[in-house]
Amino acid sequence: MVVSFEGRKEPGYIERALMNETDLRNEIRAMLVETLMLPVTAEEIGDDRPLFGPEGLGLDSVDALQLVVALDKKYGVKITDQQVAQQVLRSVSTMAAAVAARPPT
């Protein structure tokens, strides 16, 4: 698995470092809705709801690229491998786990 992290010192970094899992998942849901301009509210996206495919939100490869960029920009999570992207971008839960797994800076 190739996921790298860069330490970020932007505003809000400390707050995110202290954020609990529920808050992190809520923030990721909001990021999904805002970044991808989804026609649903953040509250309508379940933690384990698939993001891709007909059973989920129906996201596509362009959406995946936008999410990779957003995760890097907001959390310093770098996803450089397609297989890793498929694992990390499955759901809100998997995205939150990748963010939480980033090493402290």
C-alpha positions in Angstrom: 0.0 0.0 0.0 1.4 3.4 -1.0 -0.1 6.2 0.9 2.1 9.0 2.0 1.5 11.9 4.3 2.9 15.4 4.5 2.8 17.4 7.7 0.5 20.4 7.3 0.7 23.5 9.4 -2.2 25.3 7.8 -5.0 26.9 9.9 -7.0 24.2 11.6 -4.3 21.6 11.6 -4.2 21.2 15.4 -8.0 21.1 15.6 -8.0 18.2 13.1 -5.3 16.4 15.0 -7.5 16.5 18.1 -10.7 15.7 16.2 -12.6 12.6 17.2 -13.7 10.0 14.7 -17.3 11.1 14.5 -16.3 14.7 13.8 -13.8 13.5 11.2 -16.5 11.5 9.4 -18.8 14.5 9.5 -16.1 16.7 8.0 -15.4 14.2 5.3 -19.1 14.0 4.4 -19.3 17.8 4.1 -16.1 17.7 2.0 -17.7 15.2 -0.4 -20.8 17.3 -0.8 -18.9 20.5 -1.3 -16.1 19.3 -3.4 -18.3 17.2 -5.7 -21.4 19.4 -5.6 -23.5 16.3 -4.8 -27.3 16.5 -4.9 -27.6 15.1 -1.4 -26.9 16.5 2.0 -23.9 15.3 4.1 -26.4 13.7 6.6 -27.7 11.5 3.8 -24.3 9.8 3.3 -23.9 6.8 5.5 -20.5 5.9 6.9 -20.3 2.7 5.0 -22.3 3.7 1.9 -20.3 2.9 -1.2 -19.2 6.0 -3.0 -18.9 4.4 -6.4 -21.3 2.2 -8.3 -25.0 2.0 -8.7 -25.6 0.9 -5.0 -23.8 3.9 -3.7 -23.5 7.6 -4.6 -22.6 6.7 -8.2 -19.3 8.6 -8.3 -17.0 8.2 -11.3 -13.2 8.5 -12.1 -13.3 12.3 -12.3 -14.9 12.4 -8.8 -12.1 10.0 -7.6 -9.4 12.4 -8.9 -11.1 15.3 -7.1 -11.3 13.4 -3.9 -7.6 12.4 -4.1 -6.7 16.1 -4.5 -9.1 17.2 -1.7 -7.6 14.6 0.7 -4.1 15.8 -0.1 -5.0 19.5 0.3 -7.1 19.2 3.4 -5.4 16.4 5.3 -2.0 15.9 3.7 -2.9 12.4 2.6 -1.2 11.5 -0.6 -2.6 8.6 -2.6 -0.3 7.7 -5.5 -1.4 4.2 -6.4 -4.7 3.3 -8.1 -5.2 0.2 -6.0 -4.8 2.2 -2.8 -7.2 4.8 -4.1 -9.8 2.1 -4.7 -9.4 0.9 -1.1 -9.3 4.4 0.5 -12.2 5.9 -1.5 -14.7 3.1 -0.9 -16.7 5.0 1.8 -16.6 7.7 4.4 -15.3 5.2 6.8 -12.4 4.1 4.7 -11.5 7.7 4.0 -11.6 8.6 7.7 -9.4 5.6 8.5 -6.8 6.8 6.0 -6.8 10.3 7.5 -6.6 9.0 11.0 -3.7 6.7 10.1 -1.5 9.6 9.0 1.5 9.9 11.2 1.8 12.8 13.5 4.0 15.6 12.4 
